């Protein structure tokens, strides 16, 4: 029988991170899957918040906290996920859906929901180590644009782009279009305060400062 991928989606509870993670379709093949996707994603989130920077770090984190995770989550895993398990997960995961779900969960932590986000800060950075020399001797980079919520103290949304294929203006405009920004003050660099940036913007669009 050919391998198939699970596409079941659960409905998230109001502010339960695990329920939100369970709503993400599983991009892995069913055969050989030992750990549920929500569990691996939860370990990854906790590990990264604790300073993990690689799949090996996540394996060490899972090994160190296996008993505590089993007890807290009502599980009975005898082994911890290996670094290869996390690499396979990240290779097959629906990253866009993960970003959307994580964003929705973070907004749910604001008492008044999205209406409580009255100010967002936008920032663009070039990712370290992403420089590649081109044939003409110039360099191209991978850059990241992030929308940061002051009320939460976290990044609500982010996207990356190739500096030879797009620009920070285009990336930010597309990113903001995915958010409900009615009445929200957007703080961004001066390069975004141009007529071209607001051309064709929705009447529910942001106000820049």
Phi and psi in degrees as GROMACS dihedral restraints (atoms count N, CA, C in turn):
[ dihedral_restraints ]
;  ai    aj    ak    al  type     phi  dphi    fc
    3     4     5     6     1   -67.5    20    10
    4     5     6     7     1   150.3    20    10
    6     7     8     9     1   -70.9    20    10
    7     8     9    10     1   140.6    20    10
    9    10    11    12     1  -126.4    20    10
   10    11    12    13     1   158.6    20    10
   12    13    14    15     1  -104.5    20    10
   13    14    15    16     1   145.2    20    10
   15    16    17    18     1   -77.3    20    10
   16    17    18    19     1   134.5    20    10
   18    19    20    21     1  -126.6    20    10
   19    20    21    22     1    14.2    20    10
   21    22    23    24     1   -66.3    20    10
   22    23    24    25     1   142.1    20    10
   24    25    26    27     1  -126.7    20    10
   25    26    27    28     1   126.0    20    10
   27    28    29    30     1   -94.6    20    10
   28    29    30    31     1   155.6    20    10
   30    31    32    33     1   -86.7    20    10
   31    32    33    34     1   128.5    20    10
   33    34    35    36     1   -73.1    20    10
   34    35    36    37     1   147.7    20    10
   36    37    38    39     1   -78.1    20    10
   37    38    39    40     1   167.2    20    10
   39    40    41    42     1   -51.1    20    10
   40    41    42    43     1   -50.4    20    10
   42    43    44    45     1  -141.1    20    10
   43    44    45    46     1    30.3    20    10
   45    46    47    48     1   -97.5    20    10
   46    47    48    49     1   111.3    20    10
   48    49    50    51     1   -59.3    20    10
   49    50    51    52     1   -41.1    20    10
   51    52    53    54     1   -61.6    20    10
   52    53    54    55     1   -42.3    20    10
   54    55    56    57     1   -63.5    20    10
   55    56    57    58     1   -37.8    20    10
   57    58    59    60     1   -63.7    20    10
   58    59    60    61     1   -42.9    20    10
   60    61    62    63     1   -65.9    20    10
   61    62    63    64     1   -33.3    20    10
   63    64    65    66     1   -68.6    20    10
   64    65    66    67     1   -18.0    20    10
   66    67    68    69     1   -78.0    20    10
   67    68    69    70     1    -9.4    20    10
   69    70    71    72     1   -83.2    20    10
   70    71    72    73     1   126.8    20    10
   72    73    74    75     1   -58.7    20    10
   73    74    75    76     1   141.1    20    10
   75    76    77    78     1   -85.3    20    10
   76    77    78    79     1   116.1    20    10
   78    79    80    81     1   -84.9    20    10
   79    80    81    82     1    -2.4    20    10
   81    82    83    84     1   -83.1    20    10
   82    83    84    85     1   157.8    20    10
   84    85    86    87     1   -73.3    20    10
   85    86    87    88     1   146.5    20    10
   87    88    89    90     1   -65.1    20    10
   88    89    90    91     1   -38.7    20    10
   90    91    92    93     1   -64.4    20    10
   91    92    93    94     1   129.2    20    10
   93    94    95    96     1    82.5    20    10
   94    95    96    97     1     0.5    20    10
   96    97    98    99     1   -73.9    20    10
   97    98    99   100     1   121.7    20    10
   99   100   101   102     1  -103.1    20    10
  100   101   102   103     1   -33.0    20    10
  102   103   104   105     1  -117.8    20    10
  103   104   105   106     1   137.1    20    10
  105   106   107   108     1   -63.8    20    10
  106   107   108   109     1   147.2    20    10
  108   109   110   111     1   -59.9    20    10
  109   110   111   112     1   -40.7    20    10
  111   112   113   114     1   -59.5    20    10
  112   113   114   115     1   -36.4    20    10
  114   115   116   117     1   -66.7    20    10
  115   116   117   118     1   -44.9    20    10
  117   118   119   120     1   -64.4    20    10
  118   119   120   121     1   -40.9    20    10
  120   121   122   123     1   -65.3    20    10
  121   122   123   124     1   -39.3    20    10
  123   124   125   126     1   -63.7    20    10
  124   125   126   127     1   -44.9    20    10
  126   127   128   129     1   -61.5    20    10
  127   128   129   130     1   -40.1    20    10
  129   130   131   132     1   -63.3    20    10
  130   131   132   133     1   -44.1    20    10
  132   133   134   135     1   -62.4    20    10
  133   134   135   136     1   -48.3    20    10
  135   136   137   138     1   -64.1    20    10
  136   137   138   139     1   -40.6    20    10
  138   139   140   141     1   -65.0    20    10
  139   140   141   142     1   -44.4    20    10
  141   142   143   144     1   -64.5    20    10
  142   143   144   145     1   -40.2    20    10
  144   145   146   147     1   -64.2    20    10
  145   146   147   148     1   -23.1    20    10
  147   148   149   150     1   -94.4    20    10
  148   149   150   151     1     4.8    20    10
  150   151   152   153     1   106.4    20    10
  151   152   153   154     1     4.1    20    10
  153   154   155   156     1   -66.5    20    10
  154   155   156   157     1   139.1    20    10
  156   157   158   159     1  -126.6    20    10
  157   158   159   160     1     1.6    20    10
  159   160   161   162     1  -153.4    20    10
  160   161   162   163     1   170.2    20    10
  162   163   164   165     1   -65.2    20    10
  163   164   165   166     1   -32.7    20    10
  165   166   167   168     1   -67.6    20    10
  166   167   168   169     1   -37.2    20    10
  168   169   170   171     1   -61.6    20    10
  169   170   171   172     1   -40.9    20    10
  171   172   173   174     1   -66.4    20    10
  172   173   174   175     1   -38.4    20    10
  174   175   176   177     1   -61.6    20    10
  175   176   177   178     1   -44.9    20    10
  177   178   179   180     1   -63.3    20    10
  178   179   180   181     1   -39.3    20    10
  180   181   182   183     1   -63.8    20    10
  181   182   183   184     1   -44.7    20    10
  183   184   185   186     1   -64.7    20    10
  184   185   186   187     1   -38.7    20    10
  186   187   188   189     1   -65.5    20    10
  187   188   189   190     1   -44.2    20    10
  189   190   191   192     1   -66.0    20    10
  190   191   192   193     1   -33.1    20    10
  192   193   194   195     1  -112.7    20    10
  193   194   195   196     1    18.9    20    10
  195   196   197   198     1   -57.0    20    10
  196   197   198   199     1   -50.1    20    10
  198   199   200   201     1   -64.4    20    10
  199   200   201   202     1   -42.2    20    10
  201   202   203   204     1   -64.5    20    10
  202   203   204   205     1   -40.1    20    10
  204   205   206   207     1   -66.7    20    10
  205   206   207   208     1   -43.1    20    10
  207   208   209   210     1   -58.2    20    10
  208   209   210   211     1   -45.4    20    10
  210   211   212   213     1   -67.4    20    10
  211   212   213   214     1   -44.7    20    10
  213   214   215   216     1   -69.7    20    10
  214   215   216   217     1   -32.9    20    10
  216   217   218   219     1  -103.5    20    10
  217   218   219   220     1     0.6    20    10
  219   220   221   222     1    68.9    20    10
  220   221   222   223     1    35.6    20    10
  222   223   224   225     1  -108.9    20    10
  223   224   225   226     1   174.5    20    10
  225   226   227   228     1  -144.3    20    10
  226   227   228   229     1    48.9    20    10
  228   229   230   231     1   -74.6    20    10
  229   230   231   232     1   126.3    20    10
  231   232   233   234     1   -82.6    20    10
  232   233   234   235     1   -25.5    20    10
  234   235   236   237     1  -120.6    20    10
  235   236   237   238     1   163.5    20    10
  237   238   239   240     1  -105.2    20    10
  238   239   240   241     1   155.3    20    10
  240   241   242   243     1   -64.4    20    10
  241   242   243   244     1   138.0    20    10
  243   244   245   246     1   -83.8    20    10
  244   245   246   247     1   170.1    20    10
  246   247   248   249     1   -63.1    20    10
  247   248   249   250     1   -34.2    20    10
  249   250   251   252     1   -64.4    20    10
  250   251   252   253     1   -33.7    20    10
  252   253   254   255     1   -63.8    20    10
  253   254   255   256     1   -42.6    20    10
  255   256   257   258     1   -69.1    20    10
  256   257   258   259     1   -38.9    20    10
  258   259   260   261     1   -62.7    20    10
  259   260   261   262     1   -42.2    20    10
  261   262   263   264     1   -64.3    20    10
  262   263   264   265     1   -41.3    20    10
  264   265   266   267     1   -59.5    20    10
  265   266   267   268     1   -49.7    20    10
  267   268   269   270     1   -66.7    20    10
  268   269   270   271     1   -28.5    20    10
  270   271   272   273     1   -72.7    20    10
  271   272   273   274     1   -31.3    20    10
  273   274   275   276     1  -105.4    20    10
  274   275   276   277     1   -11.1    20    10
  276   277   278   279     1   -68.5    20    10
  277   278   279   280     1   150.9    20    10
  279   280   281   282     1   -82.8    20    10
  280   281   282   283     1    87.7    20    10
  282   283   284   285     1   -65.7    20    10
  283   284   285   286     1   -35.6    20    10
  285   286   287   288     1   -64.9    20    10
  286   287   288   289     1   -43.7    20    10
  288   289   290   291     1   -64.4    20    10
  289   290   291   292     1   -37.4    20    10
  291   292   293   294     1   -61.6    20    10
  292   293   294   295     1   -43.8    20    10
  294   295   296   297     1   -62.1    20    10
  295   296   297   298     1   -41.3    20    10
  297   298   299   300     1   -66.9    20    10
  298   299   300   301     1   -42.0    20    10
  300   301   302   303     1   -66.7    20    10
  301   302   303   304     1   -42.8    20    10
  303   304   305   306     1   -64.5    20    10
  304   305   306   307     1   -38.5    20    10
  306   307   308   309     1   -62.8    20    10
  307   308   309   310     1   -45.3    20    10
  309   310   311   312     1   -62.6    20    10
  310   311   312   313     1   -39.4    20    10
  312   313   314   315     1   -65.9    20    10
  313   314   315   316     1   -42.6    20    10
  315   316   317   318     1   -63.6    20    10
  316   317   318   319     1   -40.6    20    10
  318   319   320   321     1   -63.6    20    10
  319   320   321   322     1   -34.7    20    10
  321   322   323   324     1   -66.3    20    10
  322   323   324   325     1   -17.1    20    10
  324   325   326   327     1   -78.9    20    10
  325   326   327   328     1   -15.3    20    10
  327   328   329   330     1   -79.8    20    10
  328   329   330   331     1   125.3    20    10
  330   331   332   333     1   -48.7    20    10
  331   332   333   334     1   -40.1    20    10
  333   334   335   336     1   -99.6    20    10
  334   335   336   337     1    14.7    20    10
  336   337   338   339     1    67.1    20    10
  337   338   339   340     1  -150.2    20    10
  339   340   341   342     1   -61.9    20    10
  340   341   342   343     1   -26.6    20    10
  342   343   344   345     1   -68.3    20    10
  343   344   345   346     1   -16.9    20    10
  345   346   347   348     1   -84.7    20    10
  346   347   348   349     1    -4.7    20    10
  348   349   350   351     1   -93.0    20    10
  349   350   351   352     1    89.9    20    10
  351   352   353   354     1   -92.0    20    10
  352   353   354   355     1    -9.1    20    10
  354   355   356   357     1  -148.8    20    10
  355   356   357   358     1   132.8    20    10
  357   358   359   360     1  -125.7    20    10
  358   359   360   361     1   145.0    20    10
  360   361   362   363     1  -114.1    20    10
  361   362   363   364     1   131.8    20    10
  363   364   365   366     1  -108.8    20    10
  364   365   366   367     1   139.6    20    10
  366   367   368   369     1  -148.0    20    10
  367   368   369   370     1   141.0    20    10
  369   370   371   372     1  -117.3    20    10
  370   371   372   373     1   136.5    20    10
  372   373   374   375     1  -137.8    20    10
  373   374   375   376     1   145.9    20    10
  375   376   377   378     1   -84.9    20    10
  376   377   378   379     1   131.8    20    10
  378   379   380   381     1   -75.1    20    10
  379   380   381   382     1   128.0    20    10
  381   382   383   384     1   -63.0    20    10
  382   383   384   385     1   135.7    20    10
  384   385   386   387     1    84.2    20    10
  385   386   387   388     1     4.2    20    10
  387   388   389   390     1   -95.6    20    10
  388   389   390   391     1    -1.1    20    10
  390   391   392   393     1   -68.2    20    10
  391   392   393   394     1   134.3    20    10
  393   394   395   396     1  -132.4    20    10
  394   395   396   397     1   128.4    20    10
  396   397   398   399     1   -77.4    20    10
  397   398   399   400     1   133.2    20    10
  399   400   401   402     1   -93.2    20    10
  400   401   402   403     1   174.2    20    10
  402   403   404   405     1   -62.6    20    10
  403   404   405   406     1   -30.6    20    10
  405   406   407   408     1   -86.9    20    10
  406   407   408   409     1     7.3    20    10
  408   409   410   411     1    90.7    20    10
  409   410   411   412     1    -7.3    20    10
  411   412   413   414     1   -84.1    20    10
  412   413   414   415     1  -179.2    20    10
  414   415   416   417     1  -125.2    20    10
  415   416   417   418     1   145.2    20    10
  417   418   419   420     1  -116.1    20    10
  418   419   420   421     1   149.7    20    10
  420   421   422   423     1  -132.3    20    10
  421   422   423   424     1   163.0    20    10
  423   424   425   426     1  -100.9    20    10
  424   425   426   427     1   123.6    20    10
  426   427   428   429     1  -115.5    20    10
  427   428   429   430     1   157.7    20    10
  429   430   431   432     1  -127.4    20    10
  430   431   432   433     1   135.2    20    10
  432   433   434   435     1  -113.5    20    10
  433   434   435   436     1   131.0    20    10
  435   436   437   438     1  -125.5    20    10
  436   437   438   439     1   139.7    20    10
  438   439   440   441     1  -107.2    20    10
  439   440   441   442     1   118.2    20    10
  441   442   443   444     1  -110.4    20    10
  442   443   444   445     1   130.7    20    10
  444   445   446   447     1   -97.2    20    10
  445   446   447   448     1   116.5    20    10
  447   448   449   450     1   -63.7    20    10
  448   449   450   451     1   -37.8    20    10
  450   451   452   453     1   -62.2    20    10
  451   452   453   454     1   -30.8    20    10
  453   454   455   456     1  -100.4    20    10
  454   455   456   457     1   -25.5    20    10
  456   457   458   459     1    74.1    20    10
  457   458   459   460     1    26.0    20    10
  459   460   461   462     1  -138.8    20    10
  460   461   462   463     1   165.2    20    10
  462   463   464   465     1   -81.8    20    10
  463   464   465   466     1   126.1    20    10
  465   466   467   468     1   -85.8    20    10
  466   467   468   469     1   -34.3    20    10
  468   469   470   471     1  -154.7    20    10
  469   470   471   472     1   150.9    20    10
  471   472   473   474     1  -155.6    20    10
  472   473   474   475     1   157.5    20    10
  474   475   476   477     1  -148.8    20    10
  475   476   477   478     1   158.9    20    10
  477   478   479   480     1  -121.0    20    10
  478   479   480   481     1   158.8    20    10
  480   481   482   483     1  -154.1    20    10
  481   482   483   484     1   156.6    20    10
  483   484   485   486     1   -86.4    20    10
  484   485   486   487     1   127.1    20    10
  486   487   488   489     1   -65.5    20    10
  487   488   489   490     1   -16.0    20    10
  489   490   491   492     1   -89.8    20    10
  490   491   492   493     1   -11.0    20    10
  492   493   494   495     1  -113.9    20    10
  493   494   495   496     1   -20.6    20    10
  495   496   497   498     1  -149.7    20    10
  496   497   498   499     1  -171.8    20    10
  498   499   500   501     1  -139.6    20    10
  499   500   501   502     1   166.4    20    10
  501   502   503   504     1   -63.6    20    10
  502   503   504   505     1   -37.2    20    10
  504   505   506   507     1   -60.2    20    10
  505   506   507   508     1   -49.7    20    10
  507   508   509   510     1   -64.7    20    10
  508   509   510   511     1   -41.5    20    10
  510   511   512   513     1   -64.4    20    10
  511   512   513   514     1   -43.3    20    10
  513   514   515   516     1   -67.4    20    10
  514   515   516   517     1   -40.7    20    10
  516   517   518   519     1   -61.7    20    10
  517   518   519   520     1   -42.5    20    10
  519   520   521   522     1   -66.3    20    10
  520   521   522   523     1   -39.3    20    10
  522   523   524   525     1   -65.1    20    10
  523   524   525   526     1   -44.7    20    10
  525   526   527   528     1   -66.0    20    10
  526   527   528   529     1   -29.8    20    10
  528   529   530   531     1   -66.9    20    10
  529   530   531   532     1   -16.9    20    10
  531   532   533   534     1   -88.0    20    10
  532   533   534   535     1    -4.0    20    10
  534   535   536   537     1  -112.9    20    10
  535   536   537   538     1   151.8    20    10
  537   538   539   540     1   -84.8    20    10
  538   539   540   541     1   108.3    20    10
  540   541   542   543     1  -114.3    20    10
  541   542   543   544     1    20.5    20    10
  543   544   545   546     1   -61.2    20    10
  544   545   546   547     1   117.2    20    10
  546   547   548   549     1    78.3    20    10
  547   548   549   550     1     8.9    20    10
  549   550   551   552     1   -94.6    20    10
  550   551   552   553     1   134.0    20    10
  552   553   554   555     1   -86.6    20    10
  553   554   555   556     1   126.4    20    10
  555   556   557   558     1  -107.5    20    10
  556   557   558   559     1   123.0    20    10
  558   559   560   561     1  -101.7    20    10
  559   560   561   562     1   119.1    20    10
  561   562   563   564     1  -142.0    20    10
  562   563   564   565     1   168.5    20    10
  564   565   566   567     1   -65.1    20    10
  565   566   567   568     1   158.4    20    10
  567   568   569   570     1   -60.5    20    10
  568   569   570   571     1   -26.1    20    10
  570   571   572   573     1   -63.4    20    10
  571   572   573   574     1   -17.7    20    10
  573   574   575   576     1   -90.2    20    10
  574   575   576   577     1   -12.7    20    10
  576   577   578   579     1   -87.4    20    10
  577   578   579   580     1    63.9    20    10
  579   580   581   582     1  -125.2    20    10
  580   581   582   583     1   157.9    20    10
  582   583   584   585     1   -62.4    20    10
  583   584   585   586     1   -36.0    20    10
  585   586   587   588     1   -62.8    20    10
  586   587   588   589     1   -34.3    20    10
  588   589   590   591     1   -64.7    20    10
  589   590   591   592     1   -36.5    20    10
  591   592   593   594     1   -93.3    20    10
  592   593   594   595     1    -3.6    20    10
  594   595   596   597     1   -61.6    20    10
  595   596   597   598     1   127.2    20    10
  597   598   599   600     1    76.4    20    10
  598   599   600   601     1     9.4    20    10
  600   601   602   603     1   -69.9    20    10
  601   602   603   604     1   148.8    20    10
  603   604   605   606     1   -67.5    20    10
  604   605   606   607     1   148.9    20    10
  606   607   608   609     1   -62.6    20    10
  607   608   609   610     1   -15.6    20    10
  609   610   611   612     1   -92.8    20    10
  610   611   612   613     1    11.7    20    10
  612   613   614   615     1   -71.6    20    10
  613   614   615   616     1   178.5    20    10
  615   616   617   618     1   -83.0    20    10
  616   617   618   619     1   165.8    20    10
  618   619   620   621     1  -107.8    20    10
  619   620   621   622     1   127.0    20    10
  621   622   623   624     1   -94.1    20    10
  622   623   624   625     1   150.8    20    10
